Amino acid sequence: MSAAPVTLLQSENEWNPSARGRLGMYCLIAAESAIFTIFVVAYLYYVGKSLTGPTPKDVLRLPILFTICLLSSSATIHLAVRSLRNGKRATFTGWWFLTIALGAAFLFGTAMEWRHLIYDEGLTLQPNLFGTTYFSLVGLHASHVIVGLLGLSTVLLLTLIGSVKREHAERVDVLALYWHFVDTVWIVVFLVVYVIGR
């Protein structure tokens, strides 16, 4: 007779996979935020202290279009998760694919900017403190975009083979949290590098 209350108590204390995943993602975001904070502080500390050129105002252009692409992807991933919660798998697939396309467009823009800076402006990691801190901070963000795109692409592939269903909406939303984090970090990087740092 005493076994039933113990079983009931155990089931009440158990977390479902989505709750555990959400907590894990929050912990990851907290840790990654600390890393980004260090890089941002380093960039702000060393900006303007380079003894040789080029300087940020000489070579940086505002990446407005690609910033709009990345920030818009937060809206599309939100719409995708909402569609899956409502059982609209085709709509979910469309919004999810658009999120990947917008993220890829942003990454393409970053690659084009780096190509311009390296080959046209001669800016690399070595010439001065600006080059070192710029490529470190923007590269750190780009690496997080790549990881996010790999995760999003995996979900898209699983969706296309029919493995993602309405009951997976909460788990998909955990990945969406990471993507929102990547977008939010870009706002900080954009302001620090392209507005304050110039």
Backbone as a chain_set.jsonl record, in Angstrom:
{"seq": "MSAAPVTLLQSENEWNPSARGRLGMYCLIAAESAIFTIFVVAYLYYVGKSLTGPTPKDVLRLPILFTICLLSSSATIHLAVRSLRNGKRATFTGWWFLTIALGAAFLFGTAMEWRHLIYDEGLTLQPNLFGTTYFSLVGLHASHVIVGLLGLSTVLLLTLIGSVKREHAERVDVLALYWHFVDTVWIVVFLVVYVIGR", "coords": {"N": [[0.816, -1.195, 0.0], [2.05, 1.177, 0.585], [3.65, 1.531, -1.586], [2.447, 2.744, -3.793], [2.109, 5.619, -3.242], [4.824, 6.321, -3.23], [5.618, 5.769, -5.872], [3.96, 7.578, -7.229], [4.98, 9.981, -6.235], [7.56, 9.837, -7.288], [7.038, 9.989, -10.028], [5.992, 12.541, -10.205], [8.212, 14.069, -9.669], [9.881, 13.596, -11.783], [11.378, 14.901, -14.717], [10.268, 15.831, -17.927], [11.667, 15.082, -21.186], [11.778, 17.467, -22.722], [11.749, 19.541, -20.848], [14.154, 19.076, -19.519], [15.891, 19.421, -21.666], [15.435, 22.113, -22.26], [16.39, 23.374, -19.928], [19.054, 22.574, -20.08], [19.771, 23.927, -22.423], [19.484, 26.585, -21.599], [21.558, 26.685, -19.734], [23.751, 26.258, -21.435], [23.532, 28.559, -23.023], [24.02, 30.515, -21.082], [26.702, 29.955, -20.445], [27.926, 30.366, -22.945], [27.32, 33.028, -23.295], [28.969, 34.196, -21.403], [31.466, 33.697, -22.547], [31.263, 35.194, -24.927], [31.036, 37.718, -23.779], [33.604, 38.146, -22.745], [35.082, 38.316, -25.143], [33.886, 40.549, -26.325], [34.473, 42.575, -24.461], [37.261, 42.544, -24.689], [37.523, 43.39, -27.342], [36.452, 46.013, -27.181], [38.258, 47.099, -25.379], [40.693, 47.109, -26.777], [40.15, 48.557, -29.067], [41.019, 51.168, -31.208], [43.618, 51.248, -30.314], [45.531, 50.323, -31.972], [48.678, 50.565, -33.511], [49.34, 50.638, -36.137], [47.729, 50.759, -39.386], [45.171, 48.806, -41.13], [42.356, 50.773, -39.908], [39.197, 50.426, -38.123], [37.29, 52.334, -39.152], [38.318, 52.783, -41.634], [37.988, 50.435, -43.148], [35.659, 48.937, -42.563], [32.327, 48.209, -43.471], [28.86, 48.824, -43.043], [26.978, 45.972, -42.466], [24.144, 45.873, -43.349], [22.033, 44.608, -44.897], [22.549, 41.827, -44.572], [22.397, 41.638, -41.845], [19.706, 42.186, -41.445], [18.699, 39.89, -42.65], [19.571, 37.867, -40.835], [18.351, 38.663, -38.39], [15.686, 38.567, -39.149], [15.359, 35.87, -39.33], [14.825, 35.017, -36.787], [12.161, 35.584, -36.481], [11.051, 33.894, -38.427], [11.742, 31.354, -37.475], [10.316, 31.283, -35.138], [7.699, 31.345, -36.129], [7.768, 28.915, -37.436], [7.987, 27.01, -35.324], [5.581, 27.54, -34.017], [3.795, 26.756, -35.996], [4.297, 24.001, -36.095], [3.443, 23.26, -33.555], [0.752, 23.631, -33.915], [0.196, 21.573, -35.548], [0.672, 21.828, -38.262], [2.5, 20.648, -40.457], [3.558, 21.009, -43.056], [3.613, 23.788, -43.33], [5.321, 24.342, -41.231], [7.678, 23.176, -42.245], [8.218, 24.857, -44.408], [8.655, 27.418, -43.176], [10.806, 26.703, -41.57], [12.753, 25.965, -43.434], [13.096, 28.469, -44.65], [14.215, 29.857, -42.534], [16.718, 28.595, -42.365], [17.718, 29.349, -44.879], [17.908, 32.147, -44.587], [19.77, 32.312, -42.503], [21.952, 31.138, -43.786], [22.363, 33.01, -45.803], [23.224, 35.175, -44.273], [25.633, 34.123, -43.316], [26.989, 33.836, -45.709], [27.258, 36.543, -46.35], [29.006, 37.318, -44.294], [31.263, 35.834, -45.047], [31.842, 37.053, -47.504], [32.465, 39.607, -46.631], [34.764, 39.083, -45.109], [36.442, 38.141, -47.136], [36.76, 40.471, -48.654], [38.026, 42.126, -46.728], [40.401, 40.711, -46.227], [41.656, 40.23, -48.784], [41.337, 42.599, -50.298], [41.745, 44.743, -48.528], [43.842, 43.953, -46.963], [43.689, 43.128, -44.334], [44.32, 41.028, -41.708], [44.75, 38.522, -39.131], [47.235, 39.203, -38.103], [48.296, 41.959, -38.652], [47.519, 44.129, -36.869], [46.056, 45.097, -33.655], [43.356, 45.537, -34.049], [42.681, 43.867, -36.251], [43.135, 41.349, -35.098], [41.302, 41.265, -32.89], [38.893, 41.789, -34.194], [38.527, 39.639, -36.1], [38.494, 37.561, -34.29], [36.22, 38.021, -32.631], [34.025, 38.343, -34.474], [34.403, 35.999, -35.866], [33.968, 34.1, -33.858], [31.231, 34.44, -33.473], [30.325, 33.727, -36.045], [31.019, 31.026, -36.078], [29.17, 30.022, -34.285], [26.841, 30.475, -35.693], [27.21, 28.658, -37.767], [27.134, 26.209, -36.344], [24.492, 26.376, -35.456], [23.132, 26.323, -37.936], [23.777, 23.751, -38.791], [22.386, 22.24, -36.9], [19.739, 23.096, -37.443], [19.497, 22.215, -40.078], [19.666, 19.469, -39.717], [17.27, 18.959, -38.371], [15.515, 19.716, -40.413], [16.077, 17.75, -42.341], [15.225, 15.457, -40.925], [12.562, 16.116, -40.778], [11.777, 16.017, -43.449], [11.931, 13.298, -43.947], [9.885, 12.44, -42.47], [10.056, 12.184, -39.689], [9.699, 14.163, -37.792], [7.202, 15.354, -35.796], [4.059, 16.698, -34.557], [4.176, 16.305, -31.771], [6.798, 16.735, -31.22], [7.284, 19.382, -30.98], [8.027, 20.894, -28.697], [10.644, 20.056, -28.248], [11.871, 20.886, -30.598], [11.585, 23.57, -30.222], [13.486, 24.051, -28.292], [15.894, 24.021, -29.733], [15.328, 26.245, -31.237], [15.595, 28.215, -29.308], [18.375, 28.388, -29.043], [18.962, 29.458, -31.551], [17.711, 31.954, -31.393], [19.352, 33.048, -29.46], [21.786, 33.244, -30.865], [21.057, 35.18, -32.741], [20.5, 37.357, -31.046], [23.007, 37.804, -29.905], [24.315, 38.702, -32.161], [23.257, 41.271, -32.467], [24.504, 42.626, -30.377], [27.213, 42.289, -31.157], [27.166, 43.613, -33.624], [26.56, 46.265, -32.832], [28.801, 46.815, -31.229], [31.053, 46.383, -32.927], [30.48, 47.611, -35.458], [29.258, 50.035, -34.943], [29.852, 51.378, -32.338], [32.613, 50.776, -32.256], [33.671, 52.022, -34.51]], "CA": [[0.0, 0.0, 0.0], [2.922, 2.347, 0.629], [4.4, 1.633, -2.84], [1.768, 3.642, -4.721], [2.484, 7.015, -3.05], [6.224, 6.521, -3.631], [5.625, 5.8, -7.331], [3.34, 8.83, -7.618], [5.935, 11.033, -5.914], [8.657, 9.757, -8.239], [6.585, 10.458, -11.337], [5.817, 13.982, -10.137], [9.53, 14.694, -9.641], [10.594, 13.352, -13.028], [11.259, 15.917, -15.751], [10.169, 15.289, -19.271], [12.866, 15.41, -21.974], [11.763, 18.854, -23.179], [12.137, 20.405, -19.721], [15.593, 18.886, -19.327], [16.554, 20.049, -22.808], [15.332, 23.573, -22.116], [17.322, 23.762, -18.874], [20.39, 22.402, -20.645], [20.017, 25.01, -23.381], [19.695, 27.812, -20.816], [22.913, 26.598, -19.168], [24.669, 26.476, -22.551], [23.454, 29.974, -23.397], [24.706, 31.278, -20.038], [28.143, 29.754, -20.613], [28.346, 31.02, -24.184], [27.229, 34.477, -23.065], [30.182, 34.586, -20.675], [32.564, 33.704, -23.52], [31.086, 36.359, -25.795], [31.317, 38.915, -22.988], [35.064, 38.295, -22.709], [35.537, 38.77, -26.459], [33.384, 41.915, -26.531], [35.28, 43.455, -23.606], [38.591, 42.62, -25.307], [37.414, 44.238, -28.541], [36.284, 47.396, -26.741], [39.488, 47.543, -24.706], [41.787, 47.315, -27.732], [39.765, 49.385, -30.209], [41.712, 52.455, -31.244], [44.966, 51.16, -29.762], [46.452, 49.797, -32.983], [49.698, 51.531, -33.912], [49.368, 50.656, -37.599], [46.432, 50.541, -40.003], [44.004, 49.68, -41.27], [41.495, 50.975, -38.742], [37.801, 50.06, -38.425], [36.587, 53.309, -39.995], [38.878, 52.71, -42.985], [37.691, 49.217, -43.908], [34.379, 48.289, -42.254], [31.064, 48.721, -44.016], [27.726, 48.302, -42.274], [26.315, 44.839, -43.137], [22.721, 46.063, -43.055], [21.198, 43.592, -45.541], [22.748, 40.508, -43.97], [21.886, 41.74, -40.475], [18.25, 42.03, -41.573], [18.463, 38.459, -42.912], [19.731, 37.079, -39.61], [17.333, 39.022, -37.399], [14.401, 38.076, -39.657], [15.281, 34.427, -39.108], [14.207, 34.781, -35.473], [10.711, 35.583, -36.71], [10.657, 32.714, -39.196], [11.843, 30.136, -36.647], [9.185, 31.351, -34.208], [6.52, 30.927, -36.895], [7.907, 27.481, -37.707], [7.647, 26.259, -34.111], [4.142, 27.712, -33.793], [3.104, 25.915, -36.989], [4.409, 22.602, -35.68], [2.555, 23.086, -32.392], [-0.623, 23.574, -34.432], [0.059, 20.388, -36.392], [0.807, 22.18, -39.681], [3.867, 20.222, -40.768], [4.016, 21.607, -44.318], [3.929, 25.188, -43.024], [6.526, 24.282, -40.416], [8.806, 22.893, -43.123], [8.487, 26.072, -45.185], [9.275, 28.437, -42.307], [12.101, 26.187, -41.103], [13.668, 26.091, -44.569], [13.377, 29.892, -44.819], [15.152, 30.201, -41.464], [18.039, 28.123, -42.802], [18.154, 30.18, -46.01], [18.295, 33.454, -44.068], [21.022, 32.113, -41.779], [22.998, 30.89, -44.779], [22.621, 34.298, -46.46], [24.044, 35.945, -43.344], [26.973, 33.527, -43.304], [27.571, 34.217, -46.993], [27.648, 37.951, -46.207], [30.209, 37.357, -43.462], [32.369, 35.322, -45.865], [32.186, 38.079, -48.491], [33.127, 40.69, -45.897], [36.117, 38.622, -44.782], [37.213, 38.11, -48.381], [37.093, 41.865, -48.961], [38.987, 42.637, -45.746], [41.686, 40.017, -46.345], [42.301, 40.364, -50.087], [41.313, 43.977, -50.802], [42.231, 45.691, -47.52], [45.039, 43.436, -46.316], [43.469, 42.958, -42.896], [44.322, 39.642, -41.22], [44.941, 38.456, -37.68], [48.557, 39.674, -37.688], [48.791, 43.335, -38.791], [47.311, 44.996, -35.712], [45.102, 44.62, -32.644], [42.011, 45.553, -34.626], [42.49, 42.64, -37.022], [43.065, 40.209, -34.181], [40.052, 41.255, -32.108], [37.754, 41.729, -35.117], [38.329, 38.282, -36.609], [38.178, 36.682, -33.157], [34.835, 38.233, -32.192], [33.082, 38.025, -35.557], [34.582, 34.568, -36.155], [33.279, 33.344, -32.807], [29.8, 34.462, -33.787], [30.095, 32.942, -37.271], [31.081, 29.599, -35.736], [27.894, 29.681, -33.652], [25.852, 30.414, -36.777], [27.443, 27.381, -38.461], [26.586, 25.146, -35.483], [23.034, 26.5, -35.523], [22.667, 25.862, -39.25], [23.874, 22.289, -38.806], [21.247, 21.742, -36.12], [18.506, 23.363, -38.196], [19.486, 21.336, -41.26], [19.366, 18.114, -39.243], [15.817, 18.907, -38.128], [14.852, 19.747, -41.718], [16.229, 16.419, -42.93], [14.326, 14.555, -40.201], [11.193, 16.483, -41.158], [11.518, 15.547, -44.819], [11.724, 11.841, -43.947], [8.671, 12.183, -41.694], [10.322, 11.855, -38.286], [9.327, 15.274, -36.908], [5.741, 15.456, -35.719], [3.539, 17.727, -33.658], [4.612, 16.062, -30.39], [8.201, 17.132, -31.078], [7.359, 20.851, -31.038], [8.779, 21.441, -27.564], [12.072, 19.776, -28.461], [12.308, 21.773, -31.678], [11.65, 24.911, -29.643], [14.761, 24.156, -27.566], [16.867, 24.436, -30.741], [14.984, 27.621, -31.603], [16.185, 29.07, -28.275], [19.769, 28.603, -29.424], [18.992, 30.353, -32.71], [17.398, 33.298, -30.886], [20.562, 33.5, -28.781], [22.738, 33.633, -31.911], [20.578, 36.447, -33.292], [20.666, 38.393, -30.023], [24.441, 38.09, -29.808], [24.716, 39.501, -33.314], [22.904, 42.672, -32.196], [25.601, 43.157, -29.55], [28.431, 42.35, -31.983], [26.945, 44.666, -34.621], [26.693, 47.563, -32.17], [30.171, 46.99, -30.746], [32.041, 46.41, -34.01], [30.174, 48.479, -36.586], [28.729, 51.339, -34.506], [30.709, 51.951, -31.283], [34.022, 50.587, -32.589], [34.109, 52.806, -35.671]], "C": [[0.858, 1.258, 0.0], [3.677, 2.549, -0.686], [3.782, 2.65, -3.79], [2.134, 5.106, -4.498], [3.927, 7.3, -3.468], [6.319, 6.63, -5.137], [5.044, 7.113, -7.839], [4.298, 9.993, -7.374], [7.093, 11.034, -6.901], [8.241, 10.305, -9.599], [6.39, 11.963, -11.34], [7.162, 14.703, -10.197], [10.322, 14.496, -10.926], [10.333, 14.476, -14.019], [11.095, 15.236, -17.093], [11.379, 15.739, -20.074], [12.922, 16.867, -22.417], [12.201, 19.795, -22.076], [13.63, 20.289, -19.454], [16.378, 19.566, -20.445], [16.552, 21.563, -22.713], [16.302, 24.079, -21.052], [18.761, 23.654, -19.371], [20.739, 23.528, -21.612], [20.245, 26.329, -22.658], [21.094, 27.832, -20.213], [23.96, 26.84, -20.253], [24.708, 27.951, -22.946], [24.168, 30.841, -22.365], [26.219, 31.168, -20.187], [28.658, 30.473, -21.858], [28.288, 32.538, -24.053], [28.469, 34.986, -22.344], [31.371, 34.664, -21.633], [32.472, 34.924, -24.428], [31.392, 37.656, -25.042], [32.813, 39.192, -22.931], [35.58, 38.854, -24.036], [35.094, 40.205, -26.738], [34.205, 42.906, -25.718], [36.678, 43.626, -24.194], [38.565, 43.533, -26.529], [37.32, 45.704, -28.14], [37.551, 47.948, -26.092], [40.572, 47.915, -25.72], [41.421, 48.215, -28.912], [40.455, 50.747, -30.102], [43.139, 52.415, -30.733], [45.98, 50.577, -30.744], [47.417, 50.894, -33.419], [49.797, 51.648, -35.424], [47.97, 50.372, -38.131], [46.295, 49.139, -40.552], [43.189, 49.771, -39.979], [40.057, 50.622, -39.115], [37.104, 51.037, -39.363], [37.082, 53.279, -41.436], [38.324, 51.548, -43.802], [36.311, 48.61, -43.668], [33.208, 49.003, -42.912], [29.924, 48.092, -43.231], [27.04, 47.17, -43.036], [24.804, 44.841, -42.877], [21.864, 44.919, -43.605], [21.323, 42.242, -44.849], [22.332, 40.489, -42.5], [20.367, 41.575, -40.475], [17.903, 40.566, -41.814], [18.513, 37.657, -41.619], [18.639, 37.385, -38.599], [15.941, 38.577, -37.84], [14.236, 36.586, -39.391], [14.745, 34.082, -37.72], [12.692, 34.728, -35.6], [10.28, 34.309, -37.431], [10.744, 31.438, -38.355], [10.72, 30.111, -35.608], [7.901, 30.884, -34.901], [6.558, 29.439, -37.206], [7.485, 26.651, -36.501], [6.154, 26.357, -33.833], [3.33, 26.844, -34.76], [3.149, 24.451, -36.586], [3.516, 22.319, -34.481], [1.099, 22.951, -32.825], [-0.839, 22.397, -35.387], [0.172, 20.651, -37.881], [2.242, 21.883, -40.129], [4.404, 20.841, -42.05], [4.416, 23.069, -44.104], [5.203, 25.265, -42.193], [7.763, 24.097, -41.291], [9.205, 24.137, -43.923], [9.2, 27.144, -44.365], [10.666, 27.993, -41.848], [13.153, 26.315, -42.209], [14.056, 27.551, -44.782], [14.354, 30.383, -43.748], [16.574, 29.802, -41.85], [18.579, 28.999, -43.926], [18.622, 31.553, -45.528], [19.607, 33.375, -43.289], [22.191, 31.902, -42.729], [23.357, 32.176, -45.52], [23.5, 35.177, -45.574], [25.477, 35.431, -43.346], [27.712, 33.845, -44.601], [28.062, 35.661, -46.941], [28.908, 38.101, -45.374], [31.426, 36.893, -44.254], [32.812, 36.362, -46.89], [32.908, 39.261, -47.827], [34.565, 40.305, -45.571], [37.0, 38.591, -46.028], [37.665, 39.513, -48.748], [38.182, 42.386, -48.023], [40.369, 42.015, -45.925], [42.388, 40.34, -47.664], [42.347, 41.799, -50.602], [41.945, 44.966, -49.826], [43.486, 45.219, -46.792], [44.917, 43.259, -44.815], [43.418, 41.465, -42.554], [44.485, 39.669, -39.707], [46.234, 39.147, -37.234], [48.788, 41.182, -37.688], [48.645, 44.213, -37.546], [46.275, 44.405, -34.759], [43.679, 44.591, -33.181], [41.735, 44.273, -35.399], [42.323, 41.426, -36.132], [41.731, 40.141, -33.465], [38.825, 41.166, -33.009], [37.494, 40.302, -35.567], [37.987, 37.303, -35.485], [36.709, 36.797, -32.763], [33.829, 37.833, -33.27], [33.188, 36.545, -35.93], [33.914, 33.688, -35.122], [31.79, 33.303, -33.084], [29.489, 33.606, -35.013], [30.131, 31.444, -36.982], [29.789, 29.145, -35.068], [26.757, 29.62, -34.681], [25.983, 29.084, -37.513], [26.868, 26.223, -37.653], [25.065, 25.176, -35.524], [22.474, 25.982, -36.835], [22.754, 24.35, -39.376], [22.708, 21.664, -38.045], [19.929, 21.924, -36.853], [18.391, 22.438, -39.398], [19.182, 19.894, -40.884], [17.869, 17.955, -39.004], [15.058, 18.911, -39.447], [14.913, 18.383, -42.391], [15.291, 15.418, -42.259], [12.866, 14.843, -40.529], [10.844, 15.917, -42.522], [11.328, 14.038, -44.889], [10.57, 11.439, -43.015], [8.872, 11.886, -40.226], [9.941, 12.956, -37.305], [7.822, 15.469, -36.969], [5.353, 16.51, -34.684], [4.054, 17.55, -32.225], [6.081, 16.429, -30.155], [8.389, 18.649, -31.014], [8.192, 21.439, -29.906], [10.281, 21.202, -27.719], [12.644, 20.671, -29.56], [12.466, 23.199, -31.146], [12.938, 25.12, -28.84], [15.872, 24.591, -28.536], [16.61, 25.879, -31.175], [15.537, 28.609, -30.573], [17.633, 29.399, -28.61], [19.858, 29.599, -30.57], [18.661, 31.79, -32.302], [18.617, 33.897, -30.176], [21.589, 33.996, -29.794], [22.339, 34.983, -32.511], [20.784, 37.595, -32.315], [22.13, 38.791, -29.877], [24.887, 38.956, -30.985], [24.371, 40.981, -33.112], [24.015, 43.334, -31.393], [26.867, 43.321, -30.384], [28.314, 43.476, -33.0], [27.156, 46.045, -34.001], [28.136, 47.835, -31.761], [31.151, 47.197, -31.894], [31.746, 47.512, -35.03], [29.638, 49.857, -36.197], [29.685, 51.979, -33.506], [32.174, 51.917, -31.701], [34.538, 51.378, -33.765], [34.369, 54.238, -35.27]], "O": [[0.445, 2.291, -0.525], [4.278, 3.603, -0.897], [4.5, 3.342, -4.511], [2.446, 5.797, -5.468], [4.228, 8.372, -3.992], [7.029, 7.499, -5.643], [5.577, 7.7, -8.78], [4.416, 10.888, -8.21], [7.561, 12.096, -7.311], [9.014, 11.008, -10.249], [6.599, 12.606, -12.369], [7.248, 15.818, -10.713], [11.335, 15.165, -11.134], [9.204, 14.949, -14.147], [11.702, 14.199, -17.361], [12.055, 16.689, -19.68], [14.006, 17.447, -22.481], [12.943, 20.745, -22.328], [14.297, 21.29, -19.193], [17.401, 20.206, -20.199], [17.54, 22.219, -23.042], [16.964, 25.098, -21.25], [19.583, 24.534, -19.115], [21.866, 24.023, -21.619], [21.108, 27.111, -23.057], [21.744, 28.877, -20.184], [24.942, 27.545, -20.023], [25.777, 28.517, -23.172], [24.849, 31.8, -22.729], [26.934, 32.163, -20.07], [29.708, 31.113, -21.821], [29.11, 33.248, -24.632], [28.962, 36.075, -22.636], [32.185, 35.583, -21.545], [33.468, 35.604, -24.672], [31.951, 38.59, -25.619], [33.241, 40.339, -23.054], [36.415, 39.759, -24.051], [35.845, 40.986, -27.322], [34.592, 43.958, -26.226], [37.219, 44.731, -24.196], [39.467, 44.347, -26.728], [38.028, 46.546, -28.693], [37.871, 49.128, -26.242], [41.281, 48.906, -25.548], [42.301, 48.599, -29.683], [40.467, 51.38, -29.046], [43.813, 53.445, -30.717], [47.142, 50.363, -30.396], [47.003, 52.027, -33.668], [50.287, 52.654, -35.937], [47.128, 49.816, -37.425], [47.233, 48.349, -40.444], [43.327, 48.941, -39.081], [39.732, 50.528, -40.299], [36.397, 50.613, -40.278], [36.371, 53.693, -42.352], [38.199, 51.658, -45.021], [35.836, 47.835, -44.499], [33.117, 50.231, -42.906], [30.025, 46.943, -42.801], [26.565, 47.388, -44.15], [24.266, 43.921, -42.261], [21.066, 44.33, -42.876], [20.319, 41.587, -44.572], [21.956, 39.442, -41.972], [19.811, 40.903, -39.607], [16.933, 40.054, -41.255], [17.614, 36.865, -41.336], [18.061, 36.469, -38.013], [15.104, 38.244, -37.001], [13.118, 36.093, -39.244], [14.262, 32.971, -37.503], [12.023, 33.944, -34.928], [9.26, 33.712, -37.086], [9.914, 30.541, -38.503], [10.232, 29.042, -35.242], [7.118, 30.125, -34.331], [5.522, 28.775, -37.238], [6.715, 25.7, -36.636], [5.527, 25.368, -33.455], [2.307, 26.272, -34.384], [2.155, 23.737, -36.718], [2.901, 21.256, -34.4], [0.313, 22.249, -32.189], [-1.917, 22.242, -35.961], [-0.191, 19.795, -38.687], [3.086, 22.779, -40.168], [5.589, 21.167, -42.125], [5.43, 23.528, -44.631], [6.053, 26.128, -42.411], [8.773, 24.776, -41.103], [10.391, 24.425, -44.087], [10.209, 27.705, -44.793], [11.585, 28.806, -41.749], [14.289, 26.719, -41.959], [15.218, 27.846, -45.063], [15.213, 31.222, -44.021], [17.514, 30.578, -41.681], [19.758, 29.351, -43.929], [19.63, 32.066, -46.013], [20.455, 34.26, -43.4], [23.285, 32.42, -42.507], [24.526, 32.406, -45.832], [24.412, 35.843, -46.063], [26.424, 36.218, -43.376], [28.918, 34.093, -44.591], [29.15, 35.97, -47.427], [29.779, 38.908, -45.697], [32.499, 37.486, -44.149], [34.007, 36.538, -47.124], [33.838, 39.834, -48.394], [35.48, 41.112, -45.738], [38.169, 38.973, -45.976], [38.822, 39.721, -49.113], [39.144, 43.011, -48.468], [41.385, 42.697, -45.793], [43.57, 40.684, -47.673], [43.305, 42.178, -51.277], [42.605, 45.917, -50.244], [44.123, 45.998, -46.082], [45.92, 43.241, -44.103], [42.566, 40.735, -43.059], [44.37, 40.723, -39.082], [46.317, 39.625, -36.102], [49.446, 41.667, -36.767], [49.561, 44.964, -37.211], [45.696, 43.352, -35.024], [42.888, 43.723, -32.813], [40.682, 43.659, -35.23], [41.469, 40.574, -36.382], [41.093, 39.089, -33.431], [37.828, 40.543, -32.642], [36.377, 39.801, -35.436], [37.271, 36.326, -35.707], [36.03, 35.786, -32.582], [32.895, 37.075, -33.006], [32.188, 35.913, -36.27], [33.354, 32.645, -35.459], [31.156, 32.256, -32.948], [28.515, 32.853, -35.024], [29.367, 30.678, -37.568], [29.357, 28.008, -35.262], [25.832, 28.817, -34.554], [24.978, 28.454, -37.844], [26.194, 25.353, -38.204], [24.421, 24.131, -35.617], [21.461, 25.284, -36.85], [21.894, 23.73, -40.002], [22.119, 20.68, -38.492], [19.097, 21.017, -36.884], [17.308, 21.937, -39.699], [18.522, 19.176, -41.635], [17.273, 16.947, -39.384], [14.068, 18.195, -39.594], [13.919, 17.913, -42.946], [14.638, 14.625, -42.936], [12.035, 13.935, -40.555], [9.746, 15.399, -42.726], [10.645, 13.541, -45.785], [10.315, 10.253, -42.801], [7.958, 11.387, -39.57], [9.867, 12.706, -36.102], [7.246, 15.713, -38.029], [6.202, 17.12, -34.033], [4.335, 18.535, -31.543], [6.547, 16.432, -29.016], [9.518, 19.14, -30.997], [8.971, 22.368, -30.119], [11.089, 22.057, -27.359], [13.772, 21.153, -29.453], [13.359, 23.936, -31.564], [13.422, 26.246, -28.726], [16.696, 25.438, -28.192], [17.543, 26.635, -31.446], [15.909, 29.726, -30.932], [18.067, 30.543, -28.479], [20.718, 30.48, -30.57], [19.265, 32.735, -32.809], [18.879, 35.095, -30.277], [22.194, 35.051, -29.601], [23.196, 35.831, -32.759], [21.197, 38.684, -32.712], [22.45, 39.972, -29.742], [25.733, 39.837, -30.829], [25.125, 41.852, -33.547], [24.421, 44.458, -31.686], [27.52, 44.363, -30.329], [29.273, 44.218, -33.212], [27.845, 46.891, -34.571], [28.636, 48.949, -31.924], [31.991, 48.095, -31.836], [32.644, 48.258, -35.422], [29.573, 50.753, -37.039], [30.27, 53.022, -33.798], [32.898, 52.898, -31.527], [35.746, 51.403, -33.998], [34.746, 55.056, -36.109]]}, "num_chains": 1, "name": "protein.A"}
